[in-house]
Amino acid sequence: EHSGPMRIARIDERAARHPDLVNRAWDAPNRPDALWVADFTYVWTLCGFVYVSFVTDVFSRRILGWKVSSDKKEHLVLDALRQALAIRRRDDSEFTSTGLIHHSDAGSQYTAIAMSQELAEEGMLGSIGTVGDALDNALMESTIGLYKSELIDERASGRNWSGLREVERETASWVHWYNTERLHSSIDYLTPVEREMVYAETVVMQGVVI
């Protein structure tokens, strides 16, 4: 075991906080892009700690954005959010972020002015859970738990991660597998991408019926 930074992010007591718009209602979204959750974790490497942030769609469980960095400044979470937005816009010309809820804990990265400005410019609604209560971001905690157990801890067994580039490369591979091949019991044993395809097909069929 390596000693390292606490899992809970530092709280910025001076920053204005968004209200909790989720209230642990993880089953509430009935479509993609209604609610995204975000969080980050750390990985020990031979070159020191690196930090990995994620943005996940609650409806499909799809990881839309992620970022690996040697520090945990605001860009760590902003870049993951921007990647998520870019992916949605690439895949759907009609995608809109207006009204989309972005939920996180009260870490200073998420209460930073830069994050609030980014959300406002995108028309997104910021949401922050109770300080120090992991249940208020339980779905993201679960995703990170899988990342740590299925990739970080498993691959690190008997050896150490070499540094940021290796973590970045292997995270990219794991995210692709997680989204396209891993079956999730919480979404009827579909992959996240399949879940979104089923939803899209249902919308098309409803439109035909109408």
N, C-alpha and C positions, 0 to 999 in steps of 0.2 A: 504494500500500500504506500502511495506517495502522499505526503501532506500537500495541501493545495488550497486554493480559494474556496470559500463557502459556496454552495450551490445557489443560495438565495442571493439575488443581485442587491447591490447597495441601494438603499432608498434615498432619494433626494427629497428631503423634507421641505425645501423651499419651492419646489415645483408644484404648479396646479395639477391636480389629478382629474382624469376623466372619471365619470361615474361607472359603476358596474352595470352594464346593459345586458349581461348574460345570466347572472344569478344561477350558475351551474346548470342551466337548461341546455345540456349538450345535445339533446334529441330534438330540439325545437326547429332547427333549419330544415326546410323541405325542398331545398334546391342548393346547387353550388353557389358560391359567392354571396351568401347571406351573412356568413360569419367566418372570419379567419382568426386563428389563435397563433400566438408567437411566444417564443422563449429561446434561451440559449444555454449552453452547457460548456464544460471545459474538458480538454483532453491533455494528459501528460505525455510529452515527447522528450526525446534526448536533447532537444534544443530549448526545452522549457514548455510552459503551458500554451496551448492554442485554444481559441474559443470558437464555438460553432453555433450559429443561430439558425432557426427554422421558422417558416410561416406555413401553416397547415389549414386547408379547407375543412371545416367541421363536418359538412354534409358528406363529402366523399372520402375524407381522411387523406386526401392527396397532399403531399408536400410540394408546395408551389415555389417556395423560395428558400434558399439557404446560403450561408456565407461562413467561410473559415477565415479567421484573422489571428494575428499575433497579439492583439490587444482587444479590450472590450469597450472601446469608445462607441459613440453613437453610430458611426458608420457600420458597425457590426450588424445592427438590427435594421438600419435604413436600407442597406444594400440587399438584404434578404427580402424586405418588403418590395423594393423596386424590381427585383427579379421576378417576384410573384406577379406583379402587375404587368411586366413585360411579357411573361408567358401567356397570361390570359389574353392580352391584346394581340399577340401573335396568332393564337389559336382561334380567336373569335373577334371579328371586326365590330360586332355589336356589343361587346363587353363594356360595361360601365361600372366604375367603382363607387358611384354615388350611392350613399346609404349603406354601403357595406361596413359591417362592424369589424374592427380590429381589436382583439382582446389580448391582454397581456397581464403580467404582474406589475408591481409598482417600482420596478427597478429604475434607476436613474436614466438608463438608456431609453426607456419607453416613456418617461415623463419629461424628457428633454424638449426644449423649445423646437429643435430641428425636427423631431418626430411629430410633434403637434402640428407644425407648419405643413409637413408633408401630408399628413392625414387630411388637413383642412383643404389643401390645394387639390387633393384627389376626391374631395367630397365624401370622405370616409368618416365613420363615427368611431372615435376612440373609446375604449372600454377597459377599465382596470379593476382587477379583483382585490379582495381584502389583503392587506399587508401581512405577509408571513403565513398565508393560508394556501397550501398547495392545491387544495380541493377546488379553489376558485379558478385554477387553470389546469384542471386534472387531465383534460384530453391532451394538452401539450406535454405535460409531465409524462404521460403514458408513451407518447411518441418518442420522446427523448430517452425514456427507459428502454425502449426497443432498440433504439440506435446504439445505446451504450452496451446492451447485452448481446445484440446480434452482430455488431461490427467492432466496436472499440474494445470491449473486453475479450471477445472471442479471438480477434486477430492478434491482440496483444499477449495472448497466453504464451508464455515462454520467451517473449521478446518484447522490445520496446518500440513504440512508434518513433520513426527517425526525425520527423519534423512536420512543419505545416504542409509542405507539398504532398507528402504521402497521405496525410489525413484528408487533404482536399481531394486528391485523386480517388481514394477509397470511398469517401463520402459521396462523391458524384455517382460512383458505381452502385453504392447501397441505395441511394435515393431512387435511382432508376429501377432497381429491382423491387424496392418497397412499393413504388407506384404502379408498376406494370406486371409484377409476378406474385407478390406476396398476397395471400388471401387473408381477409380480415373478418373475423366472426361478427364484429359490430355492424358490418354492412352486408350481411347475408352471404358471407364467404365469397365476396367478389374482391377484385383488386380495386384500388381507388380509381384508376382509369376506366375500368369496366363500369363502376358505379356511375361515373359521369356519362358514359356512353348510353347506359340504360336510361338514365334520366333524359338525355337528349332525344332518344328514340321515342320515349313516352310523350314528350312535348310535341314532337312531330305528329305522332298518331292522334293526339288530342286535337291538334290543329286540323287534321284531315277529317276527323269526325265532325268538328264544328263546321 
